[in-house]
Amino acid sequence: MMQMLVQPHELTELVSREPAVLVLFGGRHCGVCRAIKPQLDAMLAEHFPRMVAAYVDCQNEASSLCAQQHVFSLPVVKLWFDDRPFAEFVRVFSLGDIRAAITRPYDVMMTSHSLKG
């Protein structure tokens, strides 16, 4: 389940605290955004259970966060690994594109984290 982010500091704290983060920037009037949100949740639950997911409603109170992240069209999916931006998908993309981008760094991260623990 995606957690809601509204303020820029919430995103900063999330990506600095969690090793793998996916953020969907969408809006309540964006049909594609509403359709892809549960699909992203399901994909992460099945294939990347330790990746944290968040949602930012750019058409509501989170517009300043969206502007800070240079999100000016919807939907946008951004990925962070180890507190660093990794990939960005804007408007036209597939779940397969996102899954392919996540797979290798996620597997490497999970292997290195399990070796540490």
C-alpha positions as CSV (number, residue, x, y, z in Angstrom):
1,M,0.0,0.0,0.0
2,M,1.4,3.4,-1.0
3,Q,1.9,6.0,1.7
4,M,0.8,9.5,0.9
5,L,3.4,12.3,0.7
6,V,2.5,16.0,0.7
7,Q,5.5,17.9,1.9
8,P,9.0,18.0,0.4
9,H,10.6,17.0,3.7
10,E,8.5,13.8,3.8
11,L,10.1,12.7,0.5
12,T,13.6,13.6,1.6
13,E,13.1,11.7,4.9
14,L,11.6,8.6,3.1
15,V,14.4,8.2,0.5
16,S,17.1,8.8,3.1
17,R,15.5,6.2,5.5
18,E,14.6,3.4,3.0
19,P,17.0,1.7,0.7
20,A,14.5,1.3,-2.2
21,V,11.7,3.7,-2.9
22,L,9.2,4.1,-5.7
23,V,7.1,7.2,-5.9
24,L,4.1,7.7,-8.1
25,F,3.3,11.3,-8.9
26,G,-0.3,11.4,-10.0
27,G,-3.6,13.3,-9.5
28,R,-7.2,12.7,-8.7
29,H,-8.3,13.8,-12.1
30,C,-5.7,11.6,-13.9
31,G,-7.4,8.4,-15.0
32,V,-4.1,6.7,-16.0
33,C,-2.7,7.6,-12.5
34,R,-5.7,6.0,-10.7
35,A,-5.5,2.9,-12.9
36,I,-1.7,2.3,-12.5
37,K,-1.6,2.8,-8.8
38,P,-3.1,-0.6,-7.8
39,Q,-1.1,-2.3,-10.5
40,L,2.2,-0.8,-9.1
41,D,1.2,-1.9,-5.6
42,A,0.5,-5.4,-6.8
43,M,3.8,-5.6,-8.8
44,L,5.8,-4.4,-5.8
45,A,4.1,-6.8,-3.4
46,E,4.7,-9.8,-5.7
47,H,8.2,-9.0,-7.0
48,F,9.8,-6.3,-4.8
49,P,8.3,-6.7,-1.3
50,R,11.0,-4.7,0.5
51,M,10.6,-1.7,-1.8
52,V,8.7,1.2,-0.2
53,A,6.0,2.9,-2.3
54,A,4.6,6.3,-2.0
55,Y,2.0,8.5,-3.8
56,V,2.0,12.2,-4.4
57,D,-1.2,13.9,-5.5
58,C,0.0,16.7,-7.7
59,Q,-3.5,18.0,-8.3
60,N,-4.1,18.6,-4.6
61,E,-2.1,19.9,-1.6
62,A,1.2,18.3,-2.8
63,S,1.7,20.7,-5.8
64,S,4.8,22.3,-4.2
65,L,6.4,18.9,-3.8
66,C,5.6,18.1,-7.5
67,A,7.1,21.4,-8.6
68,Q,10.3,20.8,-6.5
69,Q,10.6,17.4,-8.2
70,H,10.1,18.9,-11.7
71,V,6.9,17.0,-12.2
72,F,4.8,18.9,-14.7
73,S,2.9,16.2,-16.5
74,L,1.2,13.0,-15.1
75,P,1.8,10.2,-14.4
76,V,5.4,10.1,-13.3
77,V,7.2,7.3,-11.5
78,K,10.5,7.9,-9.9
79,L,12.8,5.3,-8.3
80,W,15.5,5.8,-5.6
81,F,18.1,3.3,-4.4
82,D,20.3,4.1,-1.4
83,D,19.2,7.7,-1.2
84,R,20.0,8.4,-4.9
85,P,17.7,9.0,-7.8
86,F,17.9,6.0,-10.1
87,A,15.2,6.2,-12.8
88,E,12.2,8.3,-13.9
89,F,9.3,7.3,-16.1
90,V,7.1,10.1,-17.6
91,R,3.7,9.8,-19.2
92,V,4.2,6.9,-21.6
93,F,5.6,3.8,-20.0
94,S,4.6,0.3,-19.1
95,L,4.8,-1.7,-15.9
96,G,7.3,-3.9,-17.7
97,D,9.6,-0.9,-18.1
98,I,9.4,-0.2,-14.4
99,R,9.9,-3.8,-13.4
100,A,12.9,-4.1,-15.7
101,A,14.5,-1.0,-14.2
102,I,14.0,-2.2,-10.7
103,T,15.1,-5.8,-11.0
104,R,18.8,-5.6,-11.1
105,P,19.5,-2.9,-8.5
106,Y,16.8,-4.4,-6.2
107,D,18.5,-7.8,-6.4
108,V,21.9,-6.4,-5.8
109,M,20.6,-4.3,-2.9
110,M,18.8,-7.3,-1.3
111,T,21.9,-9.5,-1.7
112,S,24.2,-6.8,-0.1
113,H,21.7,-6.2,2.7
114,S,21.3,-9.9,3.5
115,L,25.1,-10.3,3.6
116,K,25.3,-7.5,6.2
117,G,22.5,-8.9,8.3
